Amino acid sequence: QVQLVESGGGLVQAGGSLRLSCVASVRSSSLYAMAWFRQAAGKEREFVAGISRSGRSTLYADSVKGRFTISRDNAKNTLYLQMNSLKPEDTAVYHCAAAFTVNSNAVFERRNDVANWGQGTQVTVSS
């Protein structure tokens, strides 16, 4: 079982930046592919970005491509999401997610693949 704890959310003006972090309480986070999902009020949880166990493969939702960057530091069991050029439509609770993958370069994006969720961190972007 992996426990995931997110941090770094907050209130920012449109055009600003935030960096989210997710610490995994596990002996080695390199066993898990990781991803960020978000859920806006009244909407379904949606995929934002994913990264493979090795860190060599990444995947982004079209809505954040070119603005967000996902990365990981397996030595620190930590996942990051650098968010630049934020827009009001990025306002949501951002959740960290983990999934076990056999292929170290595989990335997941489906909610059904998630084995563990974090509680989430609120990101609010004002116009």
Secondary structure as a PSIPRED ss2 file (coil, helix, strand):
# PSIPRED VFORMAT (PSIPRED V4.0)

   1 Q C   1.000  0.000  0.000
   2 V C   1.000  0.000  0.000
   3 Q E   0.000  0.000  1.000
   4 L E   0.000  0.000  1.000
   5 V E   0.000  0.000  1.000
   6 E E   0.000  0.000  1.000
   7 S E   0.000  0.000  1.000
   8 G C   1.000  0.000  0.000
   9 G C   1.000  0.000  0.000
  10 G E   0.000  0.000  1.000
  11 L E   0.000  0.000  1.000
  12 V E   0.000  0.000  1.000
  13 Q E   0.000  0.000  1.000
  14 A C   1.000  0.000  0.000
  15 G C   1.000  0.000  0.000
  16 G C   1.000  0.000  0.000
  17 S C   1.000  0.000  0.000
  18 L E   0.000  0.000  1.000
  19 R E   0.000  0.000  1.000
  20 L E   0.000  0.000  1.000
  21 S E   0.000  0.000  1.000
  22 C E   0.000  0.000  1.000
  23 V E   0.000  0.000  1.000
  24 A E   0.000  0.000  1.000
  25 S E   0.000  0.000  1.000
  26 V C   1.000  0.000  0.000
  27 R C   1.000  0.000  0.000
  28 S C   1.000  0.000  0.000
  29 S H   0.000  1.000  0.000
  30 S H   0.000  1.000  0.000
  31 L H   0.000  1.000  0.000
  32 Y E   0.000  0.000  1.000
  33 A E   0.000  0.000  1.000
  34 M E   0.000  0.000  1.000
  35 A E   0.000  0.000  1.000
  36 W E   0.000  0.000  1.000
  37 F E   0.000  0.000  1.000
  38 R E   0.000  0.000  1.000
  39 Q E   0.000  0.000  1.000
  40 A C   1.000  0.000  0.000
  41 A C   1.000  0.000  0.000
  42 G C   1.000  0.000  0.000
  43 K C   1.000  0.000  0.000
  44 E C   1.000  0.000  0.000
  45 R C   1.000  0.000  0.000
  46 E E   0.000  0.000  1.000
  47 F E   0.000  0.000  1.000
  48 V E   0.000  0.000  1.000
  49 A E   0.000  0.000  1.000
  50 G E   0.000  0.000  1.000
  51 I E   0.000  0.000  1.000
  52 S C   1.000  0.000  0.000
  53 R C   1.000  0.000  0.000
  54 S C   1.000  0.000  0.000
  55 G C   1.000  0.000  0.000
  56 R C   1.000  0.000  0.000
  57 S C   1.000  0.000  0.000
  58 T E   0.000  0.000  1.000
  59 L E   0.000  0.000  1.000
  60 Y E   0.000  0.000  1.000
  61 A C   1.000  0.000  0.000
  62 D C   1.000  0.000  0.000
  63 S C   1.000  0.000  0.000
  64 V C   1.000  0.000  0.000
  65 K C   1.000  0.000  0.000
  66 G C   1.000  0.000  0.000
  67 R C   1.000  0.000  0.000
  68 F E   0.000  0.000  1.000
  69 T E   0.000  0.000  1.000
  70 I E   0.000  0.000  1.000
  71 S E   0.000  0.000  1.000
  72 R E   0.000  0.000  1.000
  73 D E   0.000  0.000  1.000
  74 N H   0.000  1.000  0.000
  75 A H   0.000  1.000  0.000
  76 K H   0.000  1.000  0.000
  77 N C   1.000  0.000  0.000
  78 T E   0.000  0.000  1.000
  79 L E   0.000  0.000  1.000
  80 Y E   0.000  0.000  1.000
  81 L E   0.000  0.000  1.000
  82 Q E   0.000  0.000  1.000
  83 M E   0.000  0.000  1.000
  84 N C   1.000  0.000  0.000
  85 S C   1.000  0.000  0.000
  86 L C   1.000  0.000  0.000
  87 K C   1.000  0.000  0.000
  88 P H   0.000  1.000  0.000
  89 E H   0.000  1.000  0.000
  90 D H   0.000  1.000  0.000
  91 T C   1.000  0.000  0.000
  92 A E   0.000  0.000  1.000
  93 V E   0.000  0.000  1.000
  94 Y E   0.000  0.000  1.000
  95 H E   0.000  0.000  1.000
  96 C E   0.000  0.000  1.000
  97 A E   0.000  0.000  1.000
  98 A E   0.000  0.000  1.000
  99 A E   0.000  0.000  1.000
 100 F E   0.000  0.000  1.000
 101 T C   1.000  0.000  0.000
 102 V C   1.000  0.000  0.000
 103 N C   1.000  0.000  0.000
 104 S C   1.000  0.000  0.000
 105 N C   1.000  0.000  0.000
 106 A C   1.000  0.000  0.000
 107 V C   1.000  0.000  0.000
 108 F C   1.000  0.000  0.000
 109 E C   1.000  0.000  0.000
 110 R C   1.000  0.000  0.000
 111 R H   0.000  1.000  0.000
 112 N H   0.000  1.000  0.000
 113 D H   0.000  1.000  0.000
 114 V C   1.000  0.000  0.000
 115 A C   1.000  0.000  0.000
 116 N E   0.000  0.000  1.000
 117 W E   0.000  0.000  1.000
 118 G C   1.000  0.000  0.000
 119 Q C   1.000  0.000  0.000
 120 G C   1.000  0.000  0.000
 121 T E   0.000  0.000  1.000
 122 Q E   0.000  0.000  1.000
 123 V E   0.000  0.000  1.000
 124 T E   0.000  0.000  1.000
 125 V E   0.000  0.000  1.000
 126 S E   0.000  0.000  1.000
 127 S C   1.000  0.000  0.000
